[in-house]
Amino acid sequence: MRAWLLRFTLIPLGLLVGLLVFEGLLRLATEPTVGSGKSFFMGPPMVFDPVLGWRNQPGRWRFGATQVDGRWIPSHYEVNRLGFRGPEISSRKPRGTTRIICMGDSGTFGVLAVPRKNFGVPAVPGKKKGRKFVWRAVTSYPGALGERFAREGRDDVEVINAGVTGYSSTHALRQLMVQLLDLAPDILTLRLGANDSQPSWAPQRRPLEPSHPLTRFLLYRLHDWRSTRLLLRAYQDTKRFHPAARSVPWATTERFRYNLERIVDEAHRRGTRVIFLDYPLVATHAFRRMPELDHAMRNVARERGVPVLNTRSRLLAKDGEFYSSLDRVHPNERGARLLAQLLYEKLLSLGWIPDPEDDIRTSS
């Protein structure tokens, strides 16, 4: 009996020691980003990631666009070392700072279809490579929101643009669990749904949350281990584990609802406030599931006590004036600034932004 018990104890202990040795060797021989795939363009430069699906590629990129006198011209934009669009930030929240993290897709990151001719590439109608527009990074509503607080002299409010082109609610949940919660946000804003409604061009890049609690616990605790990253990469590269491209959506309505519930529950558990933004579109023919997803979002908001910022009546008031005239999906600069203004007013009305005068009175 004792020999059996000893064997039962030594086998898992030996496996654990072996795993730790293997992980140690990997850390000596590989980079922290081991398992990442090649860089690619989905509007902005991206890189495949075994944990997140993909992520923004850090750097200063000449992939932006600025409108001057009605004409689009090339410009630069920055992605910081954490993969967020904008300047470098501290992983540790500065003392006395209200940290707002804006989660979302290309509409949050700030991407727009702009005329191809402005970038020295001739347009050839009827050919995909010669289509009349190209994707470029433009003004984002998180960036405009941060500028608004800065103009008000609110150095105690920090806005982080965590938007990633192509992200669905599935990606957002994974991003929250492995990256954003560690940044100790005070407020999370979510604007999601457009990609969830679309067929998945790479089902293996859907970072679905494990259903078993133990698997989920291990994934979130060990996501930055090199061995975990290599294991996830091997899983993604094994085609028989995944459905064919475009045979499934990025998220079913049930999965979309589940993802939002999990995001809200995990945020609230840590004392983080959450607000949903609706997602009105001018181009609706390719997004027929959006009303269904909007209904699911509002149900989650009602059940979880999450406020919703309704932007539809303002964004769609002037027949697409606040959207790209070429793709009719992404907010243009006017649309981004309107979204920022509406979000600014909503946050103030909710009382979520501390009054600096209160801090002065408290300290005195």
PyMOL commands that set and color helices and strands:
alter all, ss='L'
color gray80, all
select helices_A, chain A and resi 2-29+106-109+116-119+128-130+141-151+169-183+203-205+213-222+226-237+239-241+253-269+290-304+312-315+333-350+356-363
alter helices_A, ss='H'
color red, helices_A
select strands_A, chain A and resi 39-41+45-49+53-56+59-68+71-79+98-104+111-115+133-137+157-161+187-191+273-277+308-309
alter strands_A, ss='S'
color yellow, strands_A
deselect
rebuild
show_as cartoon
